Amino acid sequence: MYFCFMKIYTKTGDKGETSLLGGARVPKYHLRIEAYGTVDELNSHLGLIRDQEIEKSTKEFLIQIQDNLFVIGSHLAKEPGKDKVKLPAISEEMIEELESKMDEMNETLPDMKFFVLPGGHSTVSYCHIARCVCRRAERISVHLSNESEVDPIITKYLNRLSDYLFVLSRKFTQDLNAEEIPWVSNK
């Protein structure tokens, strides 16, 4: 049996540049790199949530979201104008699935009367951290879209995903019998 292993290190980035899908070399601090790097960071946080003791169906949906984030990351990593680079599609159905899951969870959750303080259980906190990283990915993608080509469905998906993560944190709070502490201004 013959195995061919790809080396992880290429040494092509040693001078602070990397390649986009399409071949263009850009500095590693480029806004496009920051956008897909933040999506990758978000994906890692979702893996941490998935590793908790949670329902199988939620784990499976988180895997689906992680797959969607790889698709989004590949779109963000693509050199603008390189239409010959074929990537999986990002669809409205991906957003509708998030909305459907939120609607399902909201059926059993108490109405929101206040903002809530993040925390109460480590699983809940992981959701809030992922939500914040998701919002950052969204902000960077919006910034990038003002300077370069970005499919608007990417920011729409990230916006809805951050909402999903907030609702998921509330569901975990309920499932784990954690305390949901309302934020009430002292002033």
C-alpha positions in Angstrom: 0.0 0.0 0.0 1.3 3.4 -1.0 0.5 6.6 0.9 1.4 10.1 -0.1 1.4 12.6 2.7 1.0 16.3 2.0 3.3 18.4 4.1 1.6 20.9 6.3 4.4 23.4 6.1 5.1 25.0 2.7 7.4 27.8 3.8 5.7 30.1 1.2 4.3 32.2 4.0 7.5 32.8 5.9 7.8 36.4 4.7 4.3 37.4 5.7 2.3 36.7 2.6 -0.2 34.0 1.7 -2.2 33.0 -1.4 -5.8 33.5 -2.1 -7.8 30.9 -4.1 -7.0 32.0 -7.6 -3.3 32.5 -6.9 -2.9 36.2 -5.9 -0.4 36.8 -3.1 -1.4 39.2 -0.3 0.0 40.1 3.1 -1.3 38.0 6.0 -2.8 41.1 7.5 -5.0 41.7 4.4 -8.7 42.3 5.3 -9.7 39.3 3.2 -7.4 37.0 5.3 -8.8 38.6 8.5 -12.3 37.8 7.3 -11.8 34.1 6.5 -9.5 33.7 9.5 -12.2 35.0 11.8 -14.7 32.6 10.2 -12.2 29.8 10.9 -11.9 30.9 14.5 -15.7 30.9 14.8 -15.7 27.3 13.4 -13.3 26.2 16.1 -15.6 27.7 18.8 -18.5 25.8 17.3 -16.4 22.6 17.6 -16.0 23.4 21.3 -19.8 23.7 21.8 -20.3 20.5 19.9 -17.9 18.7 22.2 -20.2 19.5 25.2 -22.8 17.1 26.6 -25.6 18.3 24.3 -28.4 16.7 22.3 -27.4 14.6 19.3 -29.6 16.7 16.9 -27.9 19.9 18.1 -24.5 18.3 17.5 -25.5 17.3 14.0 -26.8 20.7 13.2 -23.6 22.3 14.5 -21.6 20.0 12.2 -23.8 21.3 9.3 -23.1 24.9 10.4 -19.4 24.1 10.5 -19.6 22.8 7.0 -21.4 26.0 5.9 -18.6 28.0 7.5 -16.0 26.2 5.5 -18.0 27.1 2.4 -18.2 30.7 3.5 -14.5 30.8 4.3 -13.6 29.4 0.8 -15.7 32.2 -0.7 -13.9 34.8 1.4 -10.6 33.3 0.4 -11.3 33.5 -3.3 -9.5 36.1 -5.3 -12.1 38.6 -6.7 -12.8 38.2 -10.4 -11.5 34.6 -10.5 -14.7 33.1 -11.7 -13.1 29.9 -12.9 -12.5 28.9 -9.2 -15.6 26.7 -8.5 -16.8 26.7 -5.0 -19.9 25.2 -3.3 -22.9 27.5 -3.3 -24.1 29.5 -0.3 -27.9 29.4 -0.4 -30.9 31.1 1.2 -31.9 27.6 2.4 -28.9 27.7 4.8 -30.3 30.9 6.3 -33.8 29.5 6.4 -32.6 26.4 8.4 -31.1 28.7 11.0 -34.4 30.6 11.3 -36.3 27.4 11.5 -34.1 26.1 14.3 -34.5 29.4 16.2 -38.3 29.2 15.8 -38.3 25.7 17.3 -36.2 26.7 20.2 -38.1 29.8 20.9 -41.3 27.8 21.3 -40.1 26.6 24.7 -38.2 29.6 25.9 -39.5 32.3 28.1 -40.1 35.7 26.5 -37.1 38.1 26.6 -37.8 41.0 28.9 -34.2 42.1 29.5 -30.8 41.7 28.0 -29.1 38.8 29.7 -25.6 38.6 31.1 -23.5 35.9 29.4 -22.7 32.9 31.6 -24.4 30.6 34.0 -22.8 27.4 32.6 -19.7 26.8 30.6 -21.7 25.5 27.6 -23.8 28.7 27.7 -20.6 30.8 27.9 -19.1 29.0 24.9 -22.2 30.0 22.9 -21.8 33.6 23.9 -18.1 33.6 22.9 -19.0 32.0 19.6 -21.7 34.7 19.1 -19.2 37.5 19.7 -16.7 35.9 17.3 -19.5 35.6 14.7 -20.4 39.2 15.1 -16.7 40.1 14.5 -16.6 37.9 11.4 -19.7 39.7 10.2 -18.2 43.2 10.9 -15.0 42.3 9.1 -16.9 40.9 6.1 -19.0 44.0 5.9 -15.8 46.1 6.0 -14.3 43.9 3.2 -17.5 44.3 1.1 -16.9 48.0 1.1 -13.5 47.5 -0.4 -13.9 44.4 -2.5 -16.2 41.8 -3.8 -18.1 39.8 -1.1 -21.4 38.0 -1.8 -24.0 39.7 0.4 -25.4 36.3 1.5 -22.2 35.8 3.5 -23.0 38.7 5.9 -26.6 37.7 5.9 -25.7 34.2 7.0 -23.3 35.4 9.7 -25.9 37.8 11.0 -28.5 35.1 11.3 -25.9 32.7 12.8 -25.1 35.1 15.6 -28.9 35.2 16.4 -29.0 31.4 16.3 -26.1 31.2 18.8 -27.8 33.6 21.2 -31.0 31.6 21.1 -29.0 28.4 21.5 -27.4 29.9 24.6 -30.8 30.5 26.1 -31.9 27.0 25.2 -28.8 25.6 26.9 -29.6 27.8 29.9 -33.0 26.2 30.1 -31.8 22.6 29.4 -29.0 22.8 32.0 -31.2 24.6 34.7 -28.7 27.4 34.7 -29.5 30.8 35.9 -30.3 33.5 33.3 -29.3 36.7 34.9 -31.0 39.8 33.4 -29.0 42.9 32.9 -30.6 45.9 34.6 -28.8 49.2 34.5 -27.8 50.5 37.9 -28.0 54.1 36.6 
